[in-house]
Amino acid sequence: MILPFSIIVAVDQADGIGLQGRLPWHLSGDMKHFKTITSETQDPCKKNIVIMGRKTWESIPDTFKPLKNRYNVVLSRQGRLDLPEGVWPAKTFADIGPVIDQQIHRDRCENIFVIGGAQIYEQAVQDPHCQRIFLTRVMKTFSCDAFFTSYHHRFIERQRSDTMTEKDITYYFSEFQRKD
Ligand SMILES: NC(=O)c1ccc[n+]([C@@H]2O[C@H](COP(=O)([O-])OP(=O)(O)OC[C@H]3O[C@@H](n4cnc5c(N)ncnc54)[C@H](OP(=O)(O)O)[C@@H]3O)[C@@H](O)[C@H]2O)c1
């Protein structure tokens, strides 16, 4: 991608992020955190962009999608995707720049977030424009079939919140920054 962007992700203690196309946990505090980070803008006339893989798009319940007050972009190599109005498809990471410039318009956007899933995170961390990771650490190990591990050697933790506990699950919010 040609613009700076951040990743936002929730991982368990073994860097698990998903099971059978879903999140392995339901933490309302983390959902709220995700909504705040991805929706807030300094300029009230602008919105943020959320970029996700086709499988993550399909995992969001119909009542919650498109994610409100954010420009939704869905990555898929398929020619035809059945997306509602106001959701933009992109066939490659390189296509996202032109989609932003020509369809969403750069002056209407503030921040860009990659919101998953595993395939998209793995590609996004390799891009030097990926500067920050907002990471929720869930302090338990769940059964998972999707993981996000490749940030460890490229990113360094800069901030960490206090821990929170919900339904016997303890978690905290971290911010990581690219090392180079
Ligand atoms: N814990 C978290 O924070 C978090 C966040 C989000 C998702 N998740 C979890 O992650 C899991 C889903 O991850 P996933 O890896 O299976 O799927 P995904 O990354 O959401 O989507 C994969 C799809 O994206 C498209 N794609 C991948 N690379 C592309 C590229 N370079 N250009 C264009 N399209 C590309 C392909 O779509 P086509 O097949 O249509 O071509 C591919 O099948 C679920 O369990 C979900 O709940 C967890």
The ligand as a Tripos MOL2 file, in Angstrom:
@<TRIPOS>MOLECULE
LIG
   48    52     1     0     0
SMALL
NO_CHARGES

@<TRIPOS>ATOM
      1 N1         -8.6030  -11.8470   16.4660 N.am      1 LIG1
      2 C1         -8.7320  -10.8730   15.5740 C.2       1 LIG1
      3 O1         -8.4090   -9.7000   15.8430 O.2       1 LIG1
      4 C2         -9.3070  -11.1720   14.2280 C.ar      1 LIG1
      5 C3         -9.5800  -10.1470   13.3200 C.ar      1 LIG1
      6 C4        -10.0870  -10.4720   12.0710 C.ar      1 LIG1
      7 C5        -10.3200  -11.7940   11.7460 C.ar      1 LIG1
      8 N2        -10.0540  -12.7640   12.6440 N.ar      1 LIG1
      9 C6        -10.2690  -14.1760   12.3400 C.3       1 LIG1
     10 O2         -9.4160  -14.5530   11.2590 O.3       1 LIG1
     11 C7        -10.0460  -15.6440   10.5680 C.3       1 LIG1
     12 C8        -10.1080  -15.3100    9.0910 C.3       1 LIG1
     13 O3         -8.7800  -15.1870    8.5750 O.3       1 LIG1
     14 P1         -8.4070  -15.8970    7.1690 P.3       1 LIG1
     15 O4         -6.9360  -15.8240    7.0170 O.co2     1 LIG1
     16 O5         -9.0700  -17.2350    7.0900 O.co2     1 LIG1
     17 O6         -9.1580  -14.9880    6.0960 O.3       1 LIG1
     18 P2         -9.0130  -13.4200    5.7150 P.3       1 LIG1
     19 O7         -7.5870  -12.9890    5.8120 O.co2     1 LIG1
     20 O8        -10.0410  -12.6380    6.4200 O.co2     1 LIG1
     21 O9         -9.4780  -13.4630    4.1980 O.3       1 LIG1
     22 C9         -8.7650  -14.2560    3.2580 C.3       1 LIG1
     23 C10        -9.2450  -13.9120    1.8720 C.3       1 LIG1
     24 O10        -8.7980  -12.5880    1.5280 O.3       1 LIG1
     25 C11        -8.5110  -12.5330    0.1400 C.3       1 LIG1
     26 N3         -7.0950  -12.1910   -0.0290 N.ar      1 LIG1
     27 C12        -6.0140  -12.6010    0.7040 C.ar      1 LIG1
     28 N4         -4.8870  -12.0110    0.2470 N.ar      1 LIG1
     29 C13        -5.2560  -11.2130   -0.7730 C.ar      1 LIG1
     30 C14        -4.5490  -10.3420   -1.6570 C.ar      1 LIG1
     31 N5         -3.2030  -10.1650   -1.5650 N.pl3     1 LIG1
     32 N6         -5.2350   -9.6850   -2.6060 N.ar      1 LIG1
     33 C15        -6.5900   -9.8290   -2.7070 C.ar      1 LIG1
     34 N7         -7.3210  -10.6350   -1.9150 N.ar      1 LIG1
     35 C16        -6.6620  -11.3140   -0.9550 C.ar      1 LIG1
     36 C17        -8.8580  -13.9080   -0.4400 C.3       1 LIG1
     37 O11       -10.2290  -13.8120   -0.8040 O.3       1 LIG1
     38 P3        -10.8500  -14.6680   -2.0340 P.3       1 LIG1
     39 O12       -10.7840  -16.0980   -1.5860 O.co2     1 LIG1
     40 O13       -12.2440  -14.1370   -2.1590 O.co2     1 LIG1
     41 O14        -9.9800  -14.3590   -3.2240 O.co2     1 LIG1
     42 C18        -8.6910  -14.7990    0.7710 C.3       1 LIG1
     43 O15        -9.4090  -16.0160    0.6870 O.3       1 LIG1
     44 C19       -11.4280  -15.8190   11.1790 C.3       1 LIG1
     45 O16       -11.3870  -16.8530   12.1420 O.3       1 LIG1
     46 C20       -11.6630  -14.4800   11.8560 C.3       1 LIG1
     47 O17       -12.5870  -14.5700   12.9350 O.3       1 LIG1
     48 C21        -9.5530  -12.4820   13.8770 C.ar      1 LIG1
@<TRIPOS>BOND
     1     1     2 1
     2     2     3 2
     3     2     4 1
     4     4     5 ar
     5     4    48 ar
     6     5     6 ar
     7     6     7 ar
     8     7     8 ar
     9     8     9 1
    10     8    48 ar
    11     9    10 1
    12     9    46 1
    13    10    11 1
    14    11    12 1
    15    11    44 1
    16    12    13 1
    17    13    14 1
    18    14    15 2
    19    14    16 1
    20    14    17 1
    21    17    18 1
    22    18    19 2
    23    18    20 1
    24    18    21 1
    25    21    22 1
    26    22    23 1
    27    23    24 1
    28    23    42 1
    29    24    25 1
    30    25    26 1
    31    25    36 1
    32    26    27 ar
    33    26    35 ar
    34    27    28 ar
    35    28    29 ar
    36    29    30 ar
    37    29    35 ar
    38    30    31 1
    39    30    32 ar
    40    32    33 ar
    41    33    34 ar
    42    34    35 ar
    43    36    37 1
    44    36    42 1
    45    37    38 1
    46    38    39 2
    47    38    40 1
    48    38    41 1
    49    42    43 1
    50    44    45 1
    51    44    46 1
    52    46    47 1
@<TRIPOS>SUBSTRUCTURE
     1 LIG1         1 GROUP 0 **** ****
